[in-house]
Amino acid sequence: MSQLDQTLVSAGLVDEYHLSIVPTRVGHGKRAFDDVGSIDLDLVGTHRFDNGVVTLTYVPR
């Protein structure tokens, strides 16, 4: 996460998150919100692509 991302998330200025999950190897990669701590989110949408990628849409509670 960039410094701008951290600032916006910490200030509560993000209305919606779209996270794409790309299947690779379990246990690898950076965790999405390690830099900003705990964020309370509600899952409001999902979309699965034929290649296995899943896009999840979350909004803050």
Distance bins in CASP14 RR format, pairs under 12 A and 6 or more apart:
PFRMAT RR
TARGET T0000
AUTHOR 0000-0000-0000
RMODE 2
METHOD distances of the structure
MODEL  1
1 7 0 0 0 0 1 0 0 0 0 0 0
1 8 0 0 0 0 1 0 0 0 0 0 0
1 9 1 0 0 1 0 0 0 0 0 0 0
1 10 0 0 0 0 0 1 0 0 0 0 0
1 14 0 0 0 0 0 1 0 0 0 0 0
1 17 0 0 0 0 0 1 0 0 0 0 0
1 30 0 0 0 0 1 0 0 0 0 0 0
1 31 0 0 0 0 1 0 0 0 0 0 0
1 32 1 0 0 1 0 0 0 0 0 0 0
1 33 1 0 0 1 0 0 0 0 0 0 0
1 34 1 0 0 1 0 0 0 0 0 0 0
1 35 1 0 1 0 0 0 0 0 0 0 0
1 36 1 0 0 1 0 0 0 0 0 0 0
1 37 0 0 0 0 0 1 0 0 0 0 0
1 39 0 0 0 0 0 1 0 0 0 0 0
2 8 0 0 0 0 1 0 0 0 0 0 0
2 9 0 0 0 0 0 1 0 0 0 0 0
2 35 0 0 0 0 1 0 0 0 0 0 0
2 36 0 0 0 0 0 1 0 0 0 0 0
3 9 0 0 0 0 0 1 0 0 0 0 0
3 10 0 0 0 0 0 1 0 0 0 0 0
3 35 0 0 0 0 1 0 0 0 0 0 0
3 36 0 0 0 0 0 1 0 0 0 0 0
4 10 0 0 0 0 0 1 0 0 0 0 0
4 11 0 0 0 0 0 1 0 0 0 0 0
4 13 0 0 0 0 0 1 0 0 0 0 0
4 14 0 0 0 0 0 1 0 0 0 0 0
4 35 0 0 0 0 0 1 0 0 0 0 0
5 11 0 0 0 0 0 1 0 0 0 0 0
5 12 0 0 0 0 0 1 0 0 0 0 0
5 13 0 0 0 0 0 1 0 0 0 0 0
5 14 0 0 0 0 1 0 0 0 0 0 0
5 17 0 0 0 0 0 1 0 0 0 0 0
5 32 0 0 0 0 0 1 0 0 0 0 0
5 33 0 0 0 0 1 0 0 0 0 0 0
5 34 0 0 0 0 0 1 0 0 0 0 0
5 35 1 0 0 1 0 0 0 0 0 0 0
5 36 0 0 0 0 1 0 0 0 0 0 0
5 39 0 0 0 0 0 1 0 0 0 0 0
6 12 0 0 0 0 0 1 0 0 0 0 0
6 13 0 0 0 0 0 1 0 0 0 0 0
6 14 0 0 0 0 0 1 0 0 0 0 0
6 33 0 0 0 0 1 0 0 0 0 0 0
6 34 0 0 0 0 0 1 0 0 0 0 0
6 35 1 0 1 0 0 0 0 0 0 0 0
6 36 1 0 1 0 0 0 0 0 0 0 0
6 37 0 0 0 0 1 0 0 0 0 0 0
6 39 0 0 0 0 0 1 0 0 0 0 0
7 13 0 0 0 0 1 0 0 0 0 0 0
7 14 0 0 0 0 0 1 0 0 0 0 0
7 35 0 0 0 0 0 1 0 0 0 0 0
7 36 0 0 0 0 1 0 0 0 0 0 0
8 14 1 0 1 0 0 0 0 0 0 0 0
8 15 0 0 0 0 0 1 0 0 0 0 0
8 17 0 0 0 0 0 1 0 0 0 0 0
8 35 0 0 0 0 0 1 0 0 0 0 0
8 36 0 0 0 0 1 0 0 0 0 0 0
8 39 0 0 0 0 0 1 0 0 0 0 0
8 60 0 0 0 0 0 1 0 0 0 0 0
9 15 0 0 0 0 0 1 0 0 0 0 0
9 17 0 0 0 0 1 0 0 0 0 0 0
9 32 0 0 0 0 0 1 0 0 0 0 0
9 33 1 0 0 1 0 0 0 0 0 0 0
9 34 0 0 0 0 0 1 0 0 0 0 0
9 35 0 0 0 0 1 0 0 0 0 0 0
9 36 1 0 1 0 0 0 0 0 0 0 0
9 37 0 0 0 0 1 0 0 0 0 0 0
9 38 0 0 0 0 0 1 0 0 0 0 0
9 39 1 0 0 1 0 0 0 0 0 0 0
9 40 0 0 0 0 0 1 0 0 0 0 0
9 41 0 0 0 0 0 1 0 0 0 0 0
9 58 0 0 0 0 0 1 0 0 0 0 0
9 60 0 0 0 0 1 0 0 0 0 0 0
10 33 0 0 0 0 0 1 0 0 0 0 0
10 35 0 0 0 0 1 0 0 0 0 0 0
10 36 1 0 1 0 0 0 0 0 0 0 0
10 37 0 0 0 0 1 0 0 0 0 0 0
10 38 0 0 0 0 0 1 0 0 0 0 0
10 39 0 0 0 0 1 0 0 0 0 0 0
11 36 0 0 0 0 0 1 0 0 0 0 0
11 60 0 0 0 0 0 1 0 0 0 0 0
12 36 0 0 0 0 1 0 0 0 0 0 0
12 39 0 0 0 0 1 0 0 0 0 0 0
12 40 0 0 0 0 0 1 0 0 0 0 0
12 41 0 0 0 0 0 1 0 0 0 0 0
12 59 0 0 0 0 0 1 0 0 0 0 0
12 60 1 0 0 1 0 0 0 0 0 0 0
12 61 0 0 0 0 0 1 0 0 0 0 0
13 60 0 0 0 0 1 0 0 0 0 0 0
14 33 0 0 0 0 0 1 0 0 0 0 0
14 36 0 0 0 0 0 1 0 0 0 0 0
14 39 0 0 0 0 1 0 0 0 0 0 0
14 41 0 0 0 0 1 0 0 0 0 0 0
14 58 0 0 0 0 1 0 0 0 0 0 0
14 59 0 0 0 0 1 0 0 0 0 0 0
14 60 1 0 0 1 0 0 0 0 0 0 0
15 41 0 0 0 0 0 1 0 0 0 0 0
15 44 0 0 0 0 0 1 0 0 0 0 0
15 57 0 0 0 0 0 1 0 0 0 0 0
15 58 0 0 0 0 0 1 0 0 0 0 0
15 59 1 0 0 1 0 0 0 0 0 0 0
15 60 1 0 0 1 0 0 0 0 0 0 0
16 41 0 0 0 0 1 0 0 0 0 0 0
16 42 0 0 0 0 0 1 0 0 0 0 0
16 43 0 0 0 0 0 1 0 0 0 0 0
16 44 0 0 0 0 1 0 0 0 0 0 0
16 45 0 0 0 0 0 1 0 0 0 0 0
16 55 0 0 0 0 0 1 0 0 0 0 0
16 56 0 0 0 0 0 1 0 0 0 0 0
16 57 1 0 0 1 0 0 0 0 0 0 0
16 58 1 0 0 1 0 0 0 0 0 0 0
16 59 1 0 1 0 0 0 0 0 0 0 0
16 60 0 0 0 0 1 0 0 0 0 0 0
17 32 0 0 0 0 1 0 0 0 0 0 0
17 33 0 0 0 0 1 0 0 0 0 0 0
17 36 0 0 0 0 0 1 0 0 0 0 0
17 39 0 0 0 0 1 0 0 0 0 0 0
17 40 0 0 0 0 0 1 0 0 0 0 0
17 41 1 0 0 1 0 0 0 0 0 0 0
17 42 0 0 0 0 0 1 0 0 0 0 0
17 43 0 0 0 0 1 0 0 0 0 0 0
17 44 0 0 0 0 1 0 0 0 0 0 0
17 45 0 0 0 0 0 1 0 0 0 0 0
17 55 0 0 0 0 0 1 0 0 0 0 0
17 56 0 0 0 0 1 0 0 0 0 0 0
17 57 1 0 0 1 0 0 0 0 0 0 0
17 58 1 0 1 0 0 0 0 0 0 0 0
17 59 1 0 0 1 0 0 0 0 0 0 0
17 60 0 0 0 0 1 0 0 0 0 0 0
18 32 0 0 0 0 0 1 0 0 0 0 0
18 41 0 0 0 0 0 1 0 0 0 0 0
18 43 0 0 0 0 0 1 0 0 0 0 0
18 44 0 0 0 0 0 1 0 0 0 0 0
18 45 0 0 0 0 1 0 0 0 0 0 0
18 46 0 0 0 0 0 1 0 0 0 0 0
18 47 0 0 0 0 1 0 0 0 0 0 0
18 54 0 0 0 0 0 1 0 0 0 0 0
18 55 1 0 0 1 0 0 0 0 0 0 0
18 56 1 0 0 1 0 0 0 0 0 0 0
18 57 1 0 1 0 0 0 0 0 0 0 0
18 58 0 0 0 0 1 0 0 0 0 0 0
18 59 0 0 0 0 0 1 0 0 0 0 0
19 31 0 0 0 0 0 1 0 0 0 0 0
19 32 1 0 0 1 0 0 0 0 0 0 0
19 33 0 0 0 0 1 0 0 0 0 0 0
19 39 0 0 0 0 0 1 0 0 0 0 0
19 41 0 0 0 0 1 0 0 0 0 0 0
19 43 0 0 0 0 1 0 0 0 0 0 0
19 44 0 0 0 0 0 1 0 0 0 0 0
19 45 0 0 0 0 0 1 0 0 0 0 0
19 46 0 0 0 0 0 1 0 0 0 0 0
19 47 0 0 0 0 0 1 0 0 0 0 0
19 53 0 0 0 0 0 1 0 0 0 0 0
19 54 0 0 0 0 1 0 0 0 0 0 0
19 55 1 0 0 1 0 0 0 0 0 0 0
19 56 1 0 1 0 0 0 0 0 0 0 0
19 57 1 0 0 1 0 0 0 0 0 0 0
19 58 1 0 0 1 0 0 0 0 0 0 0
20 32 0 0 0 0 0 1 0 0 0 0 0
20 46 0 0 0 0 0 1 0 0 0 0 0
20 47 0 0 0 0 1 0 0 0 0 0 0
20 48 0 0 0 0 0 1 0 0 0 0 0
20 49 0 0 0 0 1 0 0 0 0 0 0
20 51 0 0 0 0 0 1 0 0 0 0 0
20 52 0 0 0 0 0 1 0 0 0 0 0
20 53 1 0 1 0 0 0 0 0 0 0 0
20 54 1 0 0 1 0 0 0 0 0 0 0
20 55 1 0 1 0 0 0 0 0 0 0 0
20 56 1 0 0 1 0 0 0 0 0 0 0
20 57 0 0 0 0 0 1 0 0 0 0 0
21 29 0 0 0 0 0 1 0 0 0 0 0
21 32 0 0 0 0 1 0 0 0 0 0 0
21 46 0 0 0 0 1 0 0 0 0 0 0
21 47 0 0 0 0 0 1 0 0 0 0 0
21 48 0 0 0 0 1 0 0 0 0 0 0
21 49 0 0 0 0 0 1 0 0 0 0 0
21 51 0 0 0 0 0 1 0 0 0 0 0
21 52 0 0 0 0 1 0 0 0 0 0 0
21 53 1 0 0 1 0 0 0 0 0 0 0
21 54 1 0 1 0 0 0 0 0 0 0 0
21 55 1 0 0 1 0 0 0 0 0 0 0
21 56 1 0 0 1 0 0 0 0 0 0 0
22 28 0 0 0 0 0 1 0 0 0 0 0
22 29 0 0 0 0 0 1 0 0 0 0 0
22 49 0 0 0 0 1 0 0 0 0 0 0
22 51 0 0 0 0 1 0 0 0 0 0 0
22 52 0 0 0 0 1 0 0 0 0 0 0
22 53 1 0 1 0 0 0 0 0 0 0 0
22 54 0 0 0 0 1 0 0 0 0 0 0
22 55 0 0 0 0 0 1 0 0 0 0 0
23 48 0 0 0 0 0 1 0 0 0 0 0
23 49 0 0 0 0 0 1 0 0 0 0 0
23 51 0 0 0 0 1 0 0 0 0 0 0
23 52 1 0 1 0 0 0 0 0 0 0 0
23 53 1 0 0 1 0 0 0 0 0 0 0
23 54 0 0 0 0 1 0 0 0 0 0 0
24 52 0 0 0 0 0 1 0 0 0 0 0
24 53 0 0 0 0 0 1 0 0 0 0 0
31 37 0 0 0 0 0 1 0 0 0 0 0
31 38 0 0 0 0 0 1 0 0 0 0 0
31 39 0 0 0 0 0 1 0 0 0 0 0
32 38 0 0 0 0 0 1 0 0 0 0 0
32 39 0 0 0 0 1 0 0 0 0 0 0
32 41 0 0 0 0 0 1 0 0 0 0 0
32 56 0 0 0 0 0 1 0 0 0 0 0
32 58 0 0 0 0 0 1 0 0 0 0 0
33 39 1 0 1 0 0 0 0 0 0 0 0
33 40 0 0 0 0 0 1 0 0 0 0 0
33 41 0 0 0 0 1 0 0 0 0 0 0
33 58 0 0 0 0 0 1 0 0 0 0 0
33 60 0 0 0 0 0 1 0 0 0 0 0
36 60 0 0 0 0 0 1 0 0 0 0 0
38 60 0 0 0 0 0 1 0 0 0 0 0
38 61 0 0 0 0 0 1 0 0 0 0 0
39 58 0 0 0 0 1 0 0 0 0 0 0
39 59 0 0 0 0 0 1 0 0 0 0 0
39 60 1 0 0 1 0 0 0 0 0 0 0
39 61 0 0 0 0 1 0 0 0 0 0 0
40 58 0 0 0 0 1 0 0 0 0 0 0
40 59 0 0 0 0 0 1 0 0 0 0 0
40 60 1 0 0 1 0 0 0 0 0 0 0
40 61 1 0 1 0 0 0 0 0 0 0 0
41 56 0 0 0 0 1 0 0 0 0 0 0
41 57 0 0 0 0 1 0 0 0 0 0 0
41 58 1 0 1 0 0 0 0 0 0 0 0
41 59 1 0 0 1 0 0 0 0 0 0 0
41 60 1 0 0 1 0 0 0 0 0 0 0
41 61 1 0 0 1 0 0 0 0 0 0 0
42 56 0 0 0 0 0 1 0 0 0 0 0
42 57 0 0 0 0 1 0 0 0 0 0 0
42 58 1 0 0 1 0 0 0 0 0 0 0
42 59 1 0 1 0 0 0 0 0 0 0 0
42 60 1 0 0 1 0 0 0 0 0 0 0
42 61 1 0 1 0 0 0 0 0 0 0 0
43 54 0 0 0 0 0 1 0 0 0 0 0
43 55 0 0 0 0 0 1 0 0 0 0 0
43 56 1 0 0 1 0 0 0 0 0 0 0
43 57 1 0 0 1 0 0 0 0 0 0 0
43 58 1 0 1 0 0 0 0 0 0 0 0
43 59 0 0 0 0 1 0 0 0 0 0 0
43 60 0 0 0 0 0 1 0 0 0 0 0
43 61 0 0 0 0 0 1 0 0 0 0 0
44 55 0 0 0 0 0 1 0 0 0 0 0
44 56 0 0 0 0 1 0 0 0 0 0 0
44 57 1 0 1 0 0 0 0 0 0 0 0
44 58 1 0 0 1 0 0 0 0 0 0 0
44 59 1 0 1 0 0 0 0 0 0 0 0
44 60 0 0 0 0 0 1 0 0 0 0 0
44 61 0 0 0 0 0 1 0 0 0 0 0
45 54 0 0 0 0 0 1 0 0 0 0 0
45 55 0 0 0 0 1 0 0 0 0 0 0
45 56 1 0 0 1 0 0 0 0 0 0 0
45 57 1 0 1 0 0 0 0 0 0 0 0
45 58 0 0 0 0 1 0 0 0 0 0 0
45 59 0 0 0 0 1 0 0 0 0 0 0
46 53 0 0 0 0 0 1 0 0 0 0 0
46 54 1 0 0 1 0 0 0 0 0 0 0
46 55 1 0 0 1 0 0 0 0 0 0 0
46 56 1 0 1 0 0 0 0 0 0 0 0
46 57 1 0 0 1 0 0 0 0 0 0 0
46 58 0 0 0 0 0 1 0 0 0 0 0
47 53 0 0 0 0 1 0 0 0 0 0 0
47 54 1 0 0 1 0 0 0 0 0 0 0
47 55 1 0 1 0 0 0 0 0 0 0 0
47 56 0 0 0 0 1 0 0 0 0 0 0
47 57 0 0 0 0 1 0 0 0 0 0 0
48 54 1 0 1 0 0 0 0 0 0 0 0
48 55 0 0 0 0 1 0 0 0 0 0 0
48 56 0 0 0 0 1 0 0 0 0 0 0
49 55 1 0 0 1 0 0 0 0 0 0 0
END
